[in-house]
Amino acid sequence: SVPSLEQDELTAVNVKQGFNNQPAFTGDEHGSARNIVINPSKIGAYFSSILAEKLKLNTFQDTGRKKPQVNAKDNYWLVTPRSQSVIHSWFSELAGNKPLSVLAKKELPLAKSGVHQVPILSKKEDVFAYLAKYSVPMVRATWLIKMTCAYYSAISEAKIKKRQSTDPNLEWTQISTRYLREQLAKISDFYHMASSSGDGPVPVPPEVEQAMKQWEYNEKLAFHMFQEGMLEKHEYLTWILDVLEKIR
Protein backbone atom coordinates (compact mmCIF):
# COMPACT_ATOMS: atom_id res chain seq x y z
CA SER A 1 0.00 0.00 0.00
CA VAL A 2 1.11 3.52 -0.74
CA PRO A 3 1.89 5.45 2.47
CA SER A 4 -0.41 8.38 3.01
CA LEU A 5 1.15 11.77 2.56
CA GLU A 6 0.57 14.66 4.90
CA GLN A 7 -1.12 16.69 2.18
CA ASP A 8 -3.62 13.85 1.57
CA GLU A 9 -4.92 13.84 5.12
CA LEU A 10 -8.50 15.21 5.26
CA THR A 11 -8.24 17.11 8.48
CA ALA A 12 -10.63 19.95 9.34
CA VAL A 13 -7.90 22.52 8.77
CA ASN A 14 -6.84 21.03 5.43
CA VAL A 15 -10.44 20.86 4.20
CA LYS A 16 -11.23 24.41 5.25
CA GLN A 17 -7.94 26.22 4.55
CA GLY A 18 -6.10 23.85 2.25
CA PHE A 19 -2.73 22.22 2.88
CA ASN A 20 -0.09 24.57 4.28
CA ASN A 21 3.46 23.23 4.07
CA GLN A 22 5.42 24.14 7.21
CA PRO A 23 9.22 23.71 6.93
CA ALA A 24 11.06 21.92 9.70
CA PHE A 25 13.12 25.00 10.57
CA THR A 26 11.95 28.28 11.96
CA GLY A 27 13.16 31.74 11.16
CA ASP A 28 14.98 32.87 8.06
CA GLU A 29 17.25 30.63 6.05
CA HIS A 30 20.09 33.11 6.12
CA GLY A 31 21.34 35.66 8.57
CA SER A 32 23.56 35.88 11.61
CA ALA A 33 23.69 34.47 15.12
CA ARG A 34 25.11 37.68 16.52
CA ASN A 35 21.79 38.62 18.03
CA ILE A 36 21.71 35.41 20.06
CA VAL A 37 22.91 36.10 23.59
CA ILE A 38 24.68 33.22 25.32
CA ASN A 39 25.78 33.40 28.92
CA PRO A 40 29.62 33.22 29.12
CA SER A 41 29.38 30.86 32.08
CA LYS A 42 27.30 28.51 29.94
CA ILE A 43 30.01 28.56 27.27
CA GLY A 44 32.57 27.69 29.93
CA ALA A 45 30.39 24.83 31.13
CA TYR A 46 30.08 23.51 27.56
CA PHE A 47 33.85 23.71 27.07
CA SER A 48 34.54 22.01 30.41
CA SER A 49 32.21 19.16 29.51
CA ILE A 50 34.02 18.72 26.19
CA LEU A 51 37.40 18.57 27.94
CA ALA A 52 36.05 16.12 30.52
CA GLU A 53 34.71 13.85 27.78
CA LYS A 54 37.99 14.08 25.88
CA LEU A 55 39.94 13.15 29.01
CA LYS A 56 37.59 10.24 29.61
CA LEU A 57 38.04 8.91 26.08
CA ASN A 58 41.83 9.33 26.17
CA THR A 59 42.23 7.57 29.52
CA PHE A 60 43.21 3.93 29.35
CA GLN A 61 41.11 1.83 31.65
CA ASP A 62 42.93 -0.48 34.05
CA THR A 63 41.73 -3.90 32.97
CA GLY A 64 43.46 -5.59 35.88
CA ARG A 65 45.92 -7.33 33.64
CA LYS A 66 49.50 -7.41 34.74
CA LYS A 67 51.65 -4.96 32.84
CA PRO A 68 54.55 -6.44 30.88
CA GLN A 69 57.61 -5.92 33.04
CA VAL A 70 60.85 -4.50 31.69
CA ASN A 71 63.61 -6.96 32.40
CA ALA A 72 66.57 -4.83 33.42
CA LYS A 73 69.01 -7.67 32.79
CA ASP A 74 67.81 -8.11 29.22
CA ASN A 75 67.48 -4.43 28.31
CA TYR A 76 70.22 -2.56 30.18
CA TRP A 77 73.70 -2.89 31.58
CA LEU A 78 75.37 -0.99 34.39
CA VAL A 79 78.43 1.07 33.51
CA THR A 80 81.66 0.35 35.38
CA PRO A 81 84.96 2.30 35.37
CA ARG A 82 86.45 -0.38 33.11
CA SER A 83 83.87 0.17 30.38
CA GLN A 84 84.78 3.73 29.39
CA SER A 85 85.92 2.69 25.91
CA VAL A 86 82.59 0.96 25.32
CA ILE A 87 80.74 4.03 26.58
CA HIS A 88 82.70 6.20 24.14
CA SER A 89 81.77 3.91 21.27
CA TRP A 90 78.10 3.74 22.27
CA PHE A 91 77.62 7.50 22.69
CA SER A 92 79.51 8.18 19.45
CA GLU A 93 77.04 5.95 17.63
CA LEU A 94 74.14 7.59 19.49
CA ALA A 95 75.37 10.98 18.25
CA GLY A 96 75.67 9.55 14.74
CA ASN A 97 73.17 7.92 12.41
CA LYS A 98 73.02 4.46 13.96
CA PRO A 99 69.33 3.41 14.25
CA LEU A 100 68.06 3.50 17.81
CA SER A 101 66.66 0.00 17.44
CA VAL A 102 70.19 -1.23 16.72
CA LEU A 103 71.67 0.70 19.63
CA ALA A 104 69.07 -0.75 21.95
CA LYS A 105 70.02 -4.29 20.85
CA LYS A 106 73.76 -3.76 20.52
CA GLU A 107 75.90 -6.35 22.31
CA LEU A 108 78.62 -4.70 24.36
CA PRO A 109 81.93 -6.58 24.47
CA LEU A 110 82.78 -5.64 28.07
CA ALA A 111 79.34 -6.49 29.37
CA LYS A 112 78.40 -9.91 30.62
CA SER A 113 77.19 -12.44 28.10
CA GLY A 114 73.57 -11.81 27.19
CA VAL A 115 73.51 -8.25 28.59
CA HIS A 116 72.73 -5.80 25.83
CA GLN A 117 71.21 -2.44 25.12
CA VAL A 118 71.22 0.85 26.95
CA PRO A 119 74.01 1.72 29.41
CA ILE A 120 72.99 2.92 32.87
CA LEU A 121 75.42 5.46 34.32
CA SER A 122 76.31 5.58 38.01
CA LYS A 123 74.51 8.92 38.51
CA LYS A 124 71.42 10.10 36.69
CA GLU A 125 72.84 13.58 36.06
CA ASP A 126 75.76 11.95 34.20
CA VAL A 127 73.30 11.36 31.37
CA PHE A 128 73.19 15.11 30.70
CA ALA A 129 76.99 15.34 30.86
CA TYR A 130 77.52 12.60 28.27
CA LEU A 131 74.79 13.89 25.98
CA ALA A 132 76.44 17.32 25.88
CA LYS A 133 79.95 15.87 25.60
CA TYR A 134 79.04 13.99 22.42
CA SER A 135 76.59 16.65 21.13
CA VAL A 136 73.83 14.09 20.72
CA PRO A 137 70.88 15.34 18.60
CA MET A 138 67.90 16.37 20.71
CA VAL A 139 65.50 13.67 19.49
CA ARG A 140 68.03 10.92 20.23
CA ALA A 141 68.93 12.55 23.55
CA THR A 142 65.33 12.48 24.75
CA TRP A 143 65.15 8.83 23.66
CA LEU A 144 68.01 7.98 26.02
CA ILE A 145 66.35 9.89 28.87
CA LYS A 146 63.11 7.98 28.29
CA MET A 147 64.97 4.66 28.23
CA THR A 148 66.83 5.53 31.43
CA CYS A 149 63.58 6.59 33.06
CA ALA A 150 61.98 3.27 32.05
CA TYR A 151 64.87 1.40 33.68
CA TYR A 152 64.48 3.14 37.04
CA SER A 153 60.70 2.74 36.89
CA ALA A 154 61.10 -1.01 36.35
CA ILE A 155 63.55 -1.25 39.25
CA SER A 156 61.29 0.68 41.63
CA GLU A 157 58.21 -1.39 40.69
CA ALA A 158 60.16 -4.58 41.31
CA LYS A 159 61.19 -3.42 44.78
CA ILE A 160 57.94 -1.80 45.88
CA LYS A 161 54.78 -3.86 45.62
CA LYS A 162 52.50 -0.93 46.30
CA ARG A 163 52.68 1.49 43.42
CA GLN A 164 53.72 4.98 44.42
CA SER A 165 52.69 8.12 42.59
CA THR A 166 56.10 9.25 41.37
CA ASP A 167 56.21 11.75 38.54
CA PRO A 168 59.18 11.01 36.24
CA ASN A 169 58.80 14.41 34.56
CA LEU A 170 59.24 16.17 37.89
CA GLU A 171 62.19 13.97 38.84
CA TRP A 172 64.09 14.52 35.60
CA THR A 173 63.30 18.23 35.62
CA GLN A 174 64.90 18.45 39.06
CA ILE A 175 67.91 16.47 37.83
CA SER A 176 68.25 18.80 34.83
CA THR A 177 67.99 22.00 36.87
CA ARG A 178 70.42 20.65 39.47
CA TYR A 179 72.95 19.89 36.75
CA LEU A 180 72.43 23.28 35.09
CA ARG A 181 72.90 24.98 38.45
CA GLU A 182 76.27 23.25 38.86
CA GLN A 183 77.44 24.44 35.44
CA LEU A 184 76.19 27.96 36.09
CA ALA A 185 78.09 28.05 39.39
CA LYS A 186 81.36 27.15 37.62
CA ILE A 187 80.83 29.85 35.00
CA SER A 188 79.76 32.45 37.55
CA ASP A 189 82.71 31.77 39.86
CA PHE A 190 85.15 32.25 37.00
CA TYR A 191 83.67 35.57 35.88
CA HIS A 192 83.53 36.86 39.45
CA MET A 193 87.19 36.01 39.81
CA ALA A 194 88.06 37.55 36.44
CA SER A 195 86.17 40.78 37.19
CA SER A 196 87.92 41.20 40.54
CA SER A 197 91.32 40.73 38.95
CA GLY A 198 92.90 43.92 37.65
CA ASP A 199 95.54 42.18 35.55
CA GLY A 200 93.65 42.41 32.27
CA PRO A 201 91.83 39.63 30.39
CA VAL A 202 91.97 36.25 32.08
CA PRO A 203 92.13 33.17 29.82
CA VAL A 204 89.18 30.84 30.15
CA PRO A 205 90.30 27.53 31.67
CA PRO A 206 89.23 24.27 29.97
CA GLU A 207 86.85 23.28 32.78
CA VAL A 208 84.95 26.57 32.39
CA GLU A 209 84.78 26.12 28.61
CA GLN A 210 83.40 22.65 29.24
CA ALA A 211 80.82 24.07 31.66
CA MET A 212 79.76 26.62 29.03
CA LYS A 213 79.33 23.86 26.47
CA GLN A 214 77.35 21.78 28.95
CA TRP A 215 75.15 24.77 29.82
CA GLU A 216 74.41 25.68 26.20
CA TYR A 217 73.56 22.11 25.20
CA ASN A 218 71.43 21.21 28.21
CA GLU A 219 69.54 24.49 28.01
CA LYS A 220 68.46 23.51 24.49
CA LEU A 221 67.75 19.97 25.66
CA ALA A 222 65.46 21.30 28.40
CA PHE A 223 63.47 23.23 25.79
CA HIS A 224 63.18 20.09 23.66
CA MET A 225 62.05 18.12 26.70
CA PHE A 226 59.39 20.77 27.24
CA GLN A 227 58.18 20.34 23.65
CA GLU A 228 58.07 16.57 24.19
CA GLY A 229 56.00 16.96 27.36
CA MET A 230 58.86 15.61 29.50
CA LEU A 231 59.49 18.79 31.50
CA GLU A 232 57.58 19.89 34.59
CA LYS A 233 56.94 23.52 33.63
CA HIS A 234 56.22 24.90 37.10
CA GLU A 235 59.35 23.34 38.59
CA TYR A 236 61.55 24.65 35.78
CA LEU A 237 60.06 28.15 35.91
CA THR A 238 60.52 28.26 39.69
CA TRP A 239 64.17 27.37 39.22
CA ILE A 240 64.66 30.13 36.62
CA LEU A 241 63.07 32.70 38.92
CA ASP A 242 65.28 31.53 41.77
CA VAL A 243 68.40 31.97 39.62
CA LEU A 244 67.34 35.44 38.50
CA GLU A 245 66.54 36.43 42.08
CA LYS A 246 70.06 35.50 43.20
CA ILE A 247 71.62 37.47 40.34
CA ARG A 248 69.95 40.71 41.48
N, C-alpha and C positions, 0 to 999 in steps of 0.2 A: 504494500500500500504506500501511496505517496504521502510523506509527512506533511501535515497541515502547516501552512505558512502563517505568519502573524497577520499579514494583510487579508487573509481569507477568513479570519475569525469574525463571526457576526455578533460582535458585542454591541451593547446599546450605544456606546460612543462612536464606534465605527459606522453603525447604521445611520446615526443622526448626523455626524460631522465628517464622515469619511476617514480613511486611514491616514494617520499622521506619523510619518517616520521620525523617530527620536534617536539621534546618534548616541553612541555609548558614552561619549565625552561631553563635558559641559564647558561652557565658555568658548572663547574664540580659538581658532586653530593656530593662530600665530600671535606673537606678542612677547612679553617679558615677564619674568618672575620677580622683578625688582620691587614690585608693590606688595610682595608677600613678606610679611614680617615673621621672622623666626627668632625665638628666644636664644641668645648666645649660650645659655646654660644647657639648653636642649641640644644644641650642636655639639657641645662638649660631651654630653651624655652619649650621643650617637657615636662620636669618635672613640670614646672610652670602650663602648661595647664592641666596636670593630676591633680595637687592639686586644681586648680580652678574648674574643673569638679567635683572632689570629694566633695569640699565645697558646690557646687551648689546642688548636690544630697542629701547631709546630712543636708541641711537647710530646716526647716519646713516653708512652705509658710503660710503667714497670710491670712486665708480664710475670715476674717472679722467677724467670729463668736465670740461671747462673751466667754471669758475664764471662766471656772467654778471657782467661788470665794471660797476661804477658809473662812469658818465662824469661826471667832475667838472664839465666845461663845460656839460653839459646839465642837471645837477641842482643846482648851487650857483653862487654868485657871491661874489667876495671884496670885503669892505667896504673902502671908501676914505674918507678924511676928508671928501670932498665929498658922500658919500651919507648923511649923518646924518639928513636929513629923511626919506629912504626907510626908514632903520632905525627911526626913531620910528613911522612908519606901520605897518611890518611887525610890530614888537613890540606895538603897540597892538592890532592885529588878532589876534595870537597870544594876548594876554591876554583878548580878547573871545570871541565865539562863532563866529568865522569857521572853517569846517571846515578841518581840517589838510590835507586833499587839495587844497583850493583854495589854501591858503598855500604848499604845496609846488609848485604850478604857476603861482603868481602872477608875472606879468611886471613887472619893476621898471623904472621909467622911466629911472633913471640908469645902469642896467646896459647892457652891450653888447647889441646885437640878438641875440635867440635865447638869452640867458642868463637863466634863470629860477630860481625856487625858493629854497632856504634860504641865508641870508647866512652867510658864514664870517668871523668877527671876527679881528682881527690877533693876539690872544692868546686861548688857550683859556679862561683864567680869566675873561675878559670876559663869557663866556656867563653865568656865575653873577651877575655884576654887573647885566647887562641883565635877567635873569629877575627879580631882586629889585626892580630899579627900576620895572618895569612890573607887579609882583605877578602874574606869570603863574601860573595854576593848576598844581598839581603834575603832573597827568597830561600836560598840554601841555608843561610844562617838561622832563619826562623824554623826551618825544618829540623835542624840539630837541636834547637831549644825545645821544640815539641817532643822530639824523641827522648831527650834527657828528662823532660817532665814526665813522660809516660813511664820511664824507668823508675823514678822515685815514687810515682803513684802506685805502681805494681808492688814495690817493696813495702810501702806503708800499708797497703791493703792486705798483704800477706802476714804482716805482723799484728795488725789491729783487726779483730773480728768485727767490731762495731764501727761502721763507717763514720768518719768524722767529716764535718763540712769545712774542708780546706779549699781555699781558692787558689789554684795555681797561678792565675793572672796576678793576684796580689803578691804572692810569694816571689815571682820572678821580676815583678816591678821593683820590689824592695831590694832584690839582689842587684838589679841593674843600677838603681839609684845609689846604692852603697858603693858599687864599683866606680861609678862616675864621680862620686864624692871623693874617693881616694885619688883619682887622677887629677881632679880639680885642686886638691890640696897640694899635690906635688908641683903643679904649675904655679899656683898662687904663692907658695913658699919661695920658689925661685925668683919670681918677679918682685916680691917684697925685698928679697935680699939684693937683687940687682938695682932696685930703685934707691936703696939706702947706701949703696956703694957709690962713692964719688970718683971712681977710677975710670970712668968712661964705660963704653959698651962691654957687657959681660957675655962671653960665649955661652951658648945654650948647651948644657951637658947632654949626653946621649939619653940618660934616663928621663930627662924632661921632654926631649923630643919624642921619646916613646910614649910618654904620658899624653902629649898633645895628639899623637896619632890615635891612641886608644880613645881619647875623649871625642875626637872628630868622628871616628867610626861608630862608636857606641851611641852617640847622640843620634846619628842617622838610623841606626838599628832600632833605637827606641821609637822613633817616628814610624818606622815600618811595622814594628810590633803593634803600635796603636792602630794602624790601618788594618792589620790582620785581626784586630779584636783581642790581642794578647796582653794589652797593657791596661792596668787599672788607672783610669784617668785621674781620679781624685787623689790617689796616692802620689802620682807623678807630679801633679800640679802643686800639691802641698810641699813636695820636696823642692820644686823650683822656687816657690815663694820663700821657703826657708833659706835657700842659698842667696836670693836677692836681698833678703832682710839682713843677712850677715855681712853683705858687701857694703851696705849703707854706712 
